């Protein structure tokens, strides 16, 4: 089958299409004929040599796919051949065929094409477990999303708004801020021209926000503590500005803050299956009803994966970037 290889650590140009053996599904696994695959920031970090796949996962990048089930491993009970699915995978998504654990696959929502479905798994799993499980966001609370125009951000805006939260975001241009507002954010703060801490304090009458979803890190870490409300929860999912910072922990104690975070890829089969179950119960009905939808910025043929990565690293996109087969 055709697949994208990382020929050596480096820039987008190291992504090359080549031929490899088609994988065989093991016990509890399904083989998917891939029609579309999502491009995510962890893919670019893996390409640069800083994010190795978990043991047993393919070296081929790609963490989410959509397509049709064409083969079943032993003891598979949730799917049958011919089912259209989207799935979270540990790797191998940038290929014509991809293996997924049956419990990490979800049905393609009603009215969705495969490109839209491919933009769901990695983003929705990440948002659900971090905003609603670790962050424990509830209706009536407030959420600050850094990177509001990203795939993660655009998903978090929609879900948090539907579940009754006040949503504020940061983004790096007027166009991106406008997109966040259109998706339901109450306020979009241009971090290049505005101080998000001061803006959040104004928006909340100096109270601060209940939950912060942070993918920036670095100097945002102490600023997040300053922007958080009493009993607030700060959830870190990435560190675009670095994972270290000098922090005064006294405000954390005085505000009774929770600083937490997670990564998705290394989590166990059972943990990911639990997230999938929650999504199927709480979020998939919203997708089926057309109340939530991934924002697709651009698509590229599989052979042009390097162009997709180059676009992601420019950070001019709004929403998801998808590879098509």
C-alpha positions in Angstrom: 0.0 0.0 0.0 1.0 3.6 -0.3 2.0 5.4 2.9 4.0 8.4 4.0 7.4 7.8 5.5 9.5 10.1 7.7 12.8 9.6 5.8 14.8 11.3 8.5 14.1 13.9 11.2 13.6 17.3 9.7 11.3 19.7 7.9 8.2 18.9 5.9 10.3 17.8 2.9 11.3 14.6 4.7 7.8 13.3 4.3 7.9 11.0 1.2 5.3 8.6 -0.2 6.5 5.0 -0.5 5.2 1.4 -0.6 4.9 -0.7 2.5 3.1 -3.9 3.5 -0.6 -3.6 4.2 -1.2 -4.2 8.0 -3.2 -7.1 9.4 -5.6 -6.5 12.2 -4.9 -8.3 15.4 -7.3 -9.5 18.1 -9.9 -6.7 18.8 -8.7 -4.7 15.9 -10.3 -3.6 12.6 -8.6 -2.7 9.3 -9.8 0.5 7.7 -9.6 1.4 4.0 -8.6 5.1 4.6 -10.5 7.8 2.7 -9.2 10.7 4.7 -6.7 11.3 7.5 -6.3 14.3 9.9 -3.1 16.3 10.2 -2.3 17.2 13.8 0.5 19.1 15.6 1.9 15.9 17.2 2.5 14.6 13.6 4.8 17.6 12.9 6.7 17.0 16.2 7.1 13.3 15.4 8.5 14.3 11.9 11.1 16.5 13.6 12.2 13.5 15.8 10.8 14.6 19.1 7.7 12.4 19.5 8.4 8.7 19.0 5.4 6.5 18.5 4.4 4.3 21.5 5.7 0.8 21.6 3.9 -1.4 19.0 2.6 1.6 17.0 3.6 2.1 13.3 6.3 4.6 12.4 4.0 6.0 9.8 2.5 9.3 11.1 -1.2 10.0 11.4 -3.4 9.8 14.5 -6.9 9.9 13.1 -8.6 8.4 10.0 -12.0 7.9 8.4 -12.9 5.2 6.0 -14.6 1.8 5.6 -14.0 -1.4 7.7 -12.6 -4.0 5.3 -11.3 -6.7 7.7 -11.8 -7.8 11.3 -9.4 -9.3 13.8 -10.3 -12.0 16.2 -13.1 -11.3 18.7 -14.3 -8.0 17.1 -17.9 -7.5 18.1 -18.6 -3.8 17.6 -18.2 -3.5 13.8 -18.8 -5.5 10.6 -17.1 -5.3 7.2 -18.5 -2.3 5.2 -19.2 -0.1 8.2 -18.1 3.6 7.7 -16.1 4.7 10.7 -13.7 7.3 12.0 -11.0 6.2 14.5 -8.3 7.4 16.8 -5.1 5.5 16.1 -1.6 5.3 17.7 0.0 6.0 14.3 -0.3 4.8 10.7 -3.0 7.2 9.5 -1.1 8.6 6.5 -1.7 5.5 4.5 -4.2 3.7 2.3 -5.0 1.2 5.0 -4.8 1.6 8.8 -5.4 -0.6 11.8 -7.5 0.7 14.7 -8.7 -0.9 18.0 -12.4 -1.5 17.6 -13.1 0.4 20.8 -11.4 3.5 19.5 -13.6 3.8 16.4 -16.9 5.7 16.2 -19.6 5.8 13.5 -19.4 8.5 10.9 -22.0 11.0 12.0 -25.2 11.4 10.0 -24.7 13.7 7.0 -20.9 13.8 7.4 -18.5 13.1 4.5 -15.2 11.3 5.2 -13.2 14.5 5.1 -15.3 15.9 8.0 -15.3 12.6 9.8 -11.5 12.4 9.6 -11.3 15.7 11.5 -13.1 14.3 14.5 -11.2 11.7 16.5 -7.9 13.2 17.7 -9.5 16.6 18.3 -12.7 15.5 20.0 -11.0 12.9 22.2 -8.5 15.6 23.3 -11.1 18.2 24.0 -13.5 15.9 25.9 -10.9 14.4 28.2 -9.1 17.6 28.9 -11.9 20.2 29.1 -14.8 18.1 30.4 -13.0 15.4 32.4 -9.8 16.8 33.7 -11.0 20.4 33.6 -14.5 19.4 34.9 -16.1 22.3 33.0 -19.8 22.8 33.9 -22.6 24.8 32.5 -22.5 28.4 33.8 -18.7 28.4 34.2 -16.2 30.2 32.0 -13.5 28.7 29.8 -10.4 30.4 28.2 -9.1 28.6 25.2 -5.6 29.5 23.9 -5.3 28.8 20.2 -9.0 29.2 19.6 -8.7 29.0 15.8 -6.9 25.6 15.9 -8.6 22.3 15.4 -8.6 21.8 19.1 -9.8 25.4 19.7 -12.6 25.4 17.2 -13.9 22.1 18.7 -13.7 23.3 22.3 -15.5 26.5 21.5 -18.5 24.7 20.0 -18.7 22.0 22.7 -18.3 24.3 25.6 -20.8 26.8 24.2 -23.4 24.0 23.7 -22.9 22.7 27.2 -23.6 26.2 28.6 -20.2 27.7 29.4 -19.0 31.3 28.7 -16.2 30.9 26.2 -13.2 33.3 25.7 -10.4 32.6 23.3 -7.0 33.9 22.2 -5.9 34.0 18.6 -3.3 35.7 16.5 -5.1 37.7 13.9 -8.4 39.6 13.3 -9.5 36.9 10.9 -8.9 34.1 13.5 -10.6 36.1 16.2 -13.6 36.6 13.9 -13.8 32.9 13.2 -13.8 32.2 17.0 -16.7 34.6 17.5 -18.6 33.1 14.7 -18.3 29.6 16.3 -19.8 30.9 19.5 -17.0 32.5 21.6 -18.2 35.4 23.7 -14.9 37.2 23.2 -11.8 36.6 21.1 -8.5 38.2 22.3 -5.8 39.0 19.8 -2.7 38.0 21.8 -0.5 40.0 19.5 -2.1 43.3 20.4 -4.0 42.6 23.7 -3.0 41.3 27.2 -5.2 38.2 27.7 -4.9 38.5 31.5 -6.2 42.1 31.6 -9.0 41.3 29.0 -10.2 38.2 31.0 -10.3 40.2 34.2 -12.4 42.9 32.5 -14.8 40.3 31.0 -15.3 38.5 34.3 -15.4 41.7 36.5 -12.0 40.7 38.0 -13.1 37.2 39.0 -11.0 35.3 36.4 -12.0 32.2 34.5 -12.9 28.8 35.8 -11.0 26.6 33.3 -8.1 27.4 31.0 -7.1 25.1 28.1 -3.5 25.8 27.3 -1.4 24.6 24.4 1.2 27.4 24.6 3.1 27.0 27.8 6.2 29.0 28.4 5.4 32.5 29.7 1.7 31.7 29.5 2.0 29.4 32.6 2.3 32.2 35.2 -0.1 34.4 33.3 -2.7 31.6 33.3 -2.4 31.4 37.1 -3.0 35.1 37.2 -6.0 34.8 34.9 -7.7 31.9 36.8 -10.6 32.3 39.2 -10.6 30.8 42.7 -10.9 27.0 42.4 -10.0 27.3 38.8 -8.5 24.5 36.7 -5.6 25.0 34.3 -5.2 22.1 31.8 -2.0 21.9 29.7 -2.1 19.9 26.5 1.0 21.2 24.6 3.9 23.6 25.0 4.4 25.6 21.8 6.5 28.1 23.8 8.3 25.5 25.9 7.4 23.4 28.9 9.4 25.4 31.6 8.7 28.7 33.3 9.5 30.5 36.5 6.3 30.4 38.6 5.3 31.9 41.9 3.1 29.2 43.5 1.6 31.4 46.2 -1.3 32.6 43.9 -2.0 28.9 43.2 -2.4 28.2 46.9 -4.4 31.3 47.7 -6.8 30.6 44.7 -6.9 26.8 45.4 -6.1 26.2 41.8 -5.7 22.8 40.1 -2.8 22.6 37.5 -3.2 19.5 35.4 -2.7 18.2 31.9 -2.4 15.1 29.8 -1.2 13.5 26.6 -3.5 11.3 24.6 -1.3 9.0 22.5 0.4 7.0 25.2 -2.9 6.3 27.2 -4.0 2.7 27.5 -6.5 1.0 25.2 -9.1 0.9 28.1 -8.6 4.6 28.8 -9.1 5.6 25.2 -12.1 3.3 25.0 -13.6 5.1 28.0 -13.3 8.4 26.2 -14.8 7.0 23.1 -17.8 5.7 25.1 -18.3 9.2 26.6 -18.1 10.8 23.2 -20.7 8.4 21.7 -23.1 9.1 24.6 -22.6 12.9 25.0 -21.2 14.3 21.8 -22.1 12.1 18.8 -25.9 13.0 19.1 -24.9 16.6 18.7 -22.9 15.7 15.6 -25.7 13.6 14.2 -28.1 16.6 14.7 -25.7 19.0 12.9 -25.2 21.1 16.0 -21.4 20.7 16.0 -19.1 20.2 13.0 -15.4 20.3 12.5 -14.1 23.4 10.6 -12.0 22.2 7.6 -9.4 24.7 6.5 -7.7 22.7 3.7 -7.3 19.3 2.1 -4.3 17.8 0.4 -3.8 14.4 -1.5 -1.8 11.9 0.5 1.2 12.4 -1.7 1.3 16.1 -0.7 1.6 15.5 3.0 4.6 17.8 3.1 2.5 20.7 1.9 0.0 19.9 4.6 2.7 20.1 7.3 4.1 23.3 5.8 0.7 24.9 6.1 0.3 23.7 9.7 3.7 25.2 10.6 2.8 28.6 9.1 -0.1 28.7 11.6 -2.3 30.6 9.1 -5.0 27.8 9.0 -8.3 28.0 10.9 -9.6 24.6 11.9 -8.4 21.2 10.5 -6.1 20.2 7.7 -6.9 16.9 6.1 -5.2 14.4 3.8 -7.4 12.7 1.2 -7.0 9.3 -0.5 
